Amino acid sequence: MYEGIALLADPIYGYIQFSVPVENGPPEQTEKDLIDTPWLQRLRKVHQLQSSFWVFPSGEHSRFQHSLGTMHMAGRFADRLYPSLKQVFGRRSPSQAYVKEILRVTGLLHDIGHGPFSHFFDQNFLEPLYGTTHEEIGQRIVTEKLGEIIRGIRRSPDGPFEKDEAIQPEHIAFLMRKPDPGAVEQMPEWLQTLQPVFSGIYTADNMDYIQRDAYMTGFSLDMVDIDRLLYYTFVTDRGLTLHRSGSSTLRRFVNARFTMYADVYFHRTNRAVDLHMQEIFQETIQLLFPFDPRESLDGYLTVSDWSLLEGVQHWVTDADPRRRALAAEWAKILNREVKWKMAYDHMETMDDPRGKKFWSAQDLEAAIRKHLPEGLRHIPFKVDMARQDPRPLNPWTEETKKILIYDPATGKASPSVVADLFRYIPAQVAHYRVFALDHSHDAELAASTQAALASQGQDAFTTNL
């Protein structure tokens, strides 16, 4: 009964099971083969918390640990969902072992494309230079580099697939990110139904990282009852559904996620460090890794937090003065010499997108300069805008965030009760912070920011972030 299964100790779940080859058994591909690839092992060298580890000293965990946790959580989703999935789709639904494994493998690989400092790498390198994201790179890694292993897996930790069942790497790639409508239509309906396990409001991904990041940083969260949330989740003919008895648990989870973003991921010092890194990041990456990651996946294997930070240290004595200058700036960051000091912060919320739009950081900075005393309009300062979407603006129309609530009194599942459920949780939040090089003009910056925000009008906005 213990053959072909091994355990990983984990601080959140106690133990995580994963499949391994049976000793003296026939050759096979297992989860261990995926875990031991250079692609998964690279994630040990990518921080889970971007730059938050400079603020929370114990938050040194990696994307690798989170990927293992997401694999485990995805398997728990499968255990809970399969009976109702089978009831809805009948013979069109694959075996339970197959469904569980496709979700587990997706959880394991969902972050496989992340680069140095995770989402910061997307926002400051991949997107502006190449118009791509870590998810798109991850999809290519899955289909082009890991496809052979994925297709060779024939069992989950619970047992073997049915005859002729084999996981398609394209199905993993589909579940990894929000696809275009054309891609949805090409996928089996049962697979479409499982997409919210990775792209909904509560997912295998965020149900792991909210718990894991809170634990690893020492941040105190209100109760997040994962067991109850999973217990009341099932499949109907309309899609993934939550029983009304689990609705209060969902509200607490969404509120916990909102709190983690506000107090951990968007901590003021994190954002100050990010502002400093923005000044040198793109140039540093281009010098260290002078290739298009879309065209050189093998080269991408060398790209990580570790290789970046080690690489810039070698520039301290470089003959090139520009490299020496970049090394000096990275040394300040590594030594936690925080360049930008917060002068003012302000949070705005939005529940109706027709009512107003958020400022962009660039537009708000320009407006603040207009309100500053003339002699201070050219002082160096920066505006940072951190945005999050705690819950859907419109639960009827946002397909990837749609939440169906089952009411046993009517026997129907509908998103109509979601408005009441989330009444006291904002749909969108913008956290504006003004940073300066010192605190000499905090009062003037605060007054000018307040004046700019008070005078906001439609002509001031160029984007709806």
Secondary structure, 3 states (H helix, E strand, C coil): CCCCEEEEEECCCEEEEEECCCCCCCCCECHHHHHCCHHHHHHHHCECCCCHHHCCCCCCCEHHHHHHHHHHHHHHHHHHHHHHHHHHHHHHCCCHHHHHHHHHHHHHHCCCCCCCCCHHHHHHHHHHHHCCCHHHHHHHHHHHHCHHHHHHECEECCEECCCCCCCCHHHHHHHHCCCCHHHHHCCCHHHHHHCHHHHCCCCHHHHHHHHHHHHHHCCCCCCCCHHHHHHCEEEECCEEEEEHHHHHHHHHHHHHHHHHHHHHHCCHHHHHHHHHHHHHHHHHHHHHCCCCCCCCHHHHCCCCHHHHHHHHHCCCCCCCHHHHHHHHHHHHHHCCCCCCEEEEEEEEEECCCCCCCCCCHHHHHHHHHHHCCHHHCCCCEEEEEEEECCCCCCCCCCHHHCCEEEECCCCEEECCCHHHHCCCCCCEEEEEEEEECCCCCHHHHHHHHHHHHHCCCHHHCCCCC
